[in-house]
Amino acid sequence: MRAVRVRGINRLVATVLAVVWAAAGAIGVIAAFRYGHALAGVAALFAFTYAAAWALVARRARLVSWTELLRPWRAL
């Protein structure tokens, strides 16, 4: 499978998505602690995971496969 390159505005969008998902995760953690909602904490974990995935796309400047997302140390 050929790697799809991410350049220019698409790389910027990937960076913005990473920041937005990280902010959503932070808000979820705050909501989980403040209001005692465990589901908000679980959603925050997923948001942080998605933020890490988009940050990896922005850092490597290419789309990554699900295998690389699950085992990023193997793709180095």
N, CA, C and O of each residue as an XYZ file, in Angstrom:
304
protein
N       0.823     -1.171      0.000
C       0.000      0.000      0.000
C       0.875      1.245      0.000
O       1.821      1.351      0.780
N       0.553      2.176     -0.873
C       1.325      3.402     -0.999
C       0.864      4.435      0.029
O      -0.334      4.601      0.262
N       1.819      5.120      0.632
C       1.479      6.135      1.625
C       0.946      7.386      0.936
O       1.516      7.854     -0.050
N      -0.137      7.914      1.455
C      -0.732      9.136      0.919
C      -0.112     10.317      1.655
O      -0.230     10.429      2.875
N       0.548     11.194      0.909
C       1.217     12.355      1.503
C       0.198     13.408      1.910
O      -0.817     13.599      1.241
N       0.478     14.084      3.007
C      -0.364     15.178      3.492
C       0.501     16.431      3.468
O       1.514     16.508      4.163
N       0.096     17.416      2.662
C       0.902     18.632      2.505
C       0.048     19.873      2.668
O      -1.179     19.825      2.587
N       0.717     20.969      2.897
C       0.084     22.276      2.885
C      -1.099     22.408      3.826
O      -0.991     22.148      5.025
N      -2.222     22.813      3.270
C      -3.413     23.080      4.059
C      -3.926     21.827      4.748
O      -4.481     21.914      5.843
N      -3.755     20.666      4.134
C      -4.211     19.417      4.751
C      -3.427     19.088      6.018
O      -3.981     18.550      6.977
N      -2.148     19.411      6.017
C      -1.338     19.194      7.218
C      -1.761     20.161      8.321
O      -1.779     19.801      9.498
N      -2.100     21.382      7.935
C      -2.601     22.358      8.892
C      -3.929     21.898      9.474
O      -4.159     22.031     10.676
N      -4.796     21.363      8.639
C      -6.090     20.848      9.112
C      -5.873     19.689     10.083
O      -6.576     19.592     11.089
N      -4.922     18.817      9.802
C      -4.619     17.708     10.711
C      -4.133     18.232     12.061
O      -4.488     17.683     13.104
N      -3.331     19.281     12.044
C      -2.849     19.885     13.285
C      -4.000     20.505     14.069
O      -4.100     20.330     15.284
N      -4.861     21.225     13.370
C      -6.017     21.843     14.032
C      -6.932     20.773     14.618
O      -7.431     20.931     15.732
N      -7.154     19.699     13.889
C      -7.979     18.606     14.404
C      -7.370     17.991     15.668
O      -8.087     17.657     16.612
N      -6.058     17.847     15.676
C      -5.389     17.312     16.864
C      -5.611     18.229     18.064
O      -5.877     17.753     19.168
N      -5.506     19.520     17.858
C      -5.706     20.477     18.949
C      -7.154     20.462     19.428
O      -7.415     20.486     20.630
N      -8.091     20.424     18.488
C      -9.513     20.423     18.853
C      -9.871     19.160     19.628
O     -10.574     19.231     20.636
N      -9.396     18.011     19.169
C      -9.696     16.770     19.884
C      -9.039     16.756     21.266
O      -9.621     16.236     22.219
N      -7.836     17.318     21.385
C      -7.185     17.389     22.695
C      -7.969     18.307     23.636
O      -8.112     18.006     24.821
N      -8.471     19.415     23.116
C      -9.290     20.316     23.930
C     -10.582     19.623     24.363
O     -11.022     19.779     25.503
N     -11.182     18.866     23.463
C     -12.396     18.117     23.811
C     -12.092     17.087     24.903
O     -12.904     16.871     25.803
N     -10.938     16.465     24.819
C     -10.543     15.517     25.857
C     -10.348     16.188     27.200
O     -10.747     15.658     28.236
N      -9.731     17.362     27.175
C      -9.523     18.100     28.427
C     -10.862     18.516     29.041
O     -11.047     18.414     30.254
N     -11.783     18.977     28.217
C     -13.107     19.359     28.707
C     -13.836     18.132     29.261
O     -14.542     18.225     30.265
N     -13.663     16.992     28.606
C     -14.276     15.761     29.093
C     -13.731     15.335     30.444
O     -14.481     14.870     31.302
N     -12.425     15.492     30.636
C     -11.816     15.147     31.928
C     -12.344     16.081     33.016
O     -12.675     15.642     34.117
N     -12.416     17.364     32.697
C     -12.937     18.330     33.669
C     -14.386     18.000     34.029
O     -14.759     18.027     35.201
N     -15.196     17.689     33.022
C     -16.597     17.336     33.279
C     -16.702     16.058     34.106
O     -17.561     15.942     34.980
N     -15.824     15.106     33.823
C     -15.858     13.843     34.565
C     -15.553     14.060     36.035
O     -16.211     13.477     36.897
N     -14.562     14.893     36.334
C     -14.211     15.142     37.732
C     -15.200     16.074     38.421
O     -15.556     15.867     39.581
N     -15.633     17.084     37.711
C     -16.508     18.089     38.332
C     -17.911     17.553     38.597
O     -18.482     17.784     39.663
N     -18.458     16.837     37.621
C     -19.839     16.382     37.747
C     -19.964     14.892     38.061
O     -21.070     14.392     38.268
N     -18.848     14.189     38.096
C     -18.867     12.775     38.441
C     -19.457     11.858     37.388
O     -20.023     10.816     37.717
N     -19.331     12.236     36.122
C     -19.857     11.413     35.037
C     -18.732     10.542     34.473
O     -17.795     11.043     33.852
N     -18.839      9.259     34.694
C     -17.813      8.338     34.210
C     -17.803      8.272     32.688
O     -16.747      8.089     32.083
N     -18.963      8.420     32.069
C     -19.037      8.366     30.615
C     -18.257      9.523     29.976
O     -17.672      9.364     28.905
N     -18.253     10.660     30.623
C     -17.466     11.789     30.125
C     -15.972     11.462     30.176
O     -15.214     11.864     29.294
N     -15.562     10.743     31.197
C     -14.155     10.323     31.290
C     -13.774      9.349     30.190
O     -12.680      9.432     29.632
N     -14.666      8.432     29.880
C     -14.423      7.474     28.793
C     -14.360      8.213     27.454
O     -13.485      7.942     26.631
N     -15.284      9.139     27.244
C     -15.277      9.932     26.012
C     -14.002     10.765     25.914
O     -13.473     10.964     24.821
N     -13.512     11.247     27.040
C     -12.271     12.023     27.049
C     -11.087     11.161     26.621
O     -10.206     11.630     25.899
N     -11.061      9.911     27.060
C      -9.983      9.004     26.636
C      -9.998      8.783     25.128
O      -8.951      8.783     24.481
N     -11.189      8.597     24.575
C     -11.295      8.439     23.129
C     -10.873      9.714     22.407
O     -10.229      9.653     21.360
N     -11.232     10.859     22.959
C     -10.852     12.134     22.347
C      -9.337     12.305     22.355
O      -8.764     12.746     21.358
N      -8.681     11.967     23.459
C      -7.222     12.061     23.512
C      -6.564     11.087     22.533
O      -5.539     11.404     21.930
N      -7.153      9.910     22.378
C      -6.625      8.944     21.410
C      -6.743      9.479     19.990
O      -5.813      9.352     19.193
N      -7.878     10.074     19.677
C      -8.077     10.646     18.347
C      -7.138     11.832     18.127
O      -6.635     12.026     17.020
N      -6.902     12.623     19.173
C      -5.958     13.741     19.073
C      -4.552     13.230     18.773
O      -3.838     13.803     17.950
N      -4.163     12.157     19.442
C      -2.840     11.577     19.190
C      -2.730     11.055     17.762
O      -1.680     11.175     17.131
N      -3.814     10.476     17.255
C      -3.800      9.968     15.875
C      -3.620     11.118     14.881
O      -2.811     11.012     13.959
N      -4.361     12.209     15.055
C      -4.225     13.344     14.138
C      -2.872     14.020     14.289
O      -2.323     14.518     13.307
N      -2.324     14.047     15.498
C      -0.989     14.611     15.687
C       0.055     13.760     14.965
O       1.022     14.289     14.418
N      -0.141     12.456     14.967
C       0.776     11.568     14.244
C       0.703     11.813     12.741
O       1.728     11.804     12.059
N      -0.503     12.033     12.223
C      -0.669     12.350     10.803
C       0.046     13.655     10.469
O       0.750     13.739      9.463
N      -0.134     14.675     11.312
C       0.503     15.971     11.062
C       2.024     15.874     11.174
O       2.746     16.505     10.402
N       2.502     15.097     12.116
C       3.952     14.977     12.326
C       4.641     14.228     11.178
O       5.704     14.630     10.707
N       4.021     13.145     10.745
C       4.640     12.337      9.685
C       4.327     12.840      8.279
O       4.927     12.391      7.302
N       3.392     13.765      8.185
C       2.993     14.363      6.897
C       2.476     13.312      5.910
O       2.687     13.415      4.702
N       1.805     12.316      6.445
C       1.168     11.300      5.607
C       0.089     10.614      6.410
O       0.127     10.595      7.641
N      -0.879     10.048      5.701
C      -1.920      9.295      6.378
C      -1.323      8.016      6.940
O      -0.431      7.421      6.336
N      -1.808      7.601      8.078
C      -1.291      6.391      8.709
C      -2.379      5.317      8.715
O      -3.572      5.620      8.734
N      -1.949      4.079      8.699
C      -2.900      2.961      8.705
C      -3.330      2.663     10.135
O      -2.743      3.164     11.094
N      -4.355      1.847     10.257
C      -4.822      1.463     11.586
C      -3.751      0.690     12.346
O      -3.642      0.804     13.567
N      -2.968     -0.090     11.628
C      -1.889     -0.841     12.265
C      -0.856      0.099     12.858
O      -0.369     -0.129     13.965
N      -0.520      1.153     12.128
C       0.439      2.137     12.648
C      -0.128      2.890     13.840
O       0.618      3.264     14.746
N      -1.428      3.116     13.854
C      -2.038      3.795     14.986
C      -2.005      2.920     16.238
O      -1.799      3.415     17.346
N      -2.208      1.626     16.052
C      -2.221      0.725     17.187
C      -0.814      0.381     17.680
O      -0.607      0.120     18.865
N       0.145      0.385     16.756
C       1.544      0.083     17.111
C       2.472      1.089     16.436
O       3.139      0.742     15.461
N       2.532      2.331     16.932
C       3.329      3.355     16.242
C       4.830      3.085     16.310
O       5.567      3.570     15.453
N       5.304      2.335     17.290
C       6.724      2.040     17.382
C       7.193      1.107     16.282
O       8.393      1.048     16.015
N       6.305      0.382     15.636
C       6.677     -0.534     14.560
C       6.942      0.178     13.248
O       7.621     -0.368     12.379
N       6.423      1.386     13.086
C       6.520      2.099     11.813
C       7.711      3.052     11.774
O       7.858      3.804     10.811
N       8.551      3.038     12.783
C       9.692      3.957     12.803
C      10.733      3.480     11.901
O      11.779      4.116     11.775
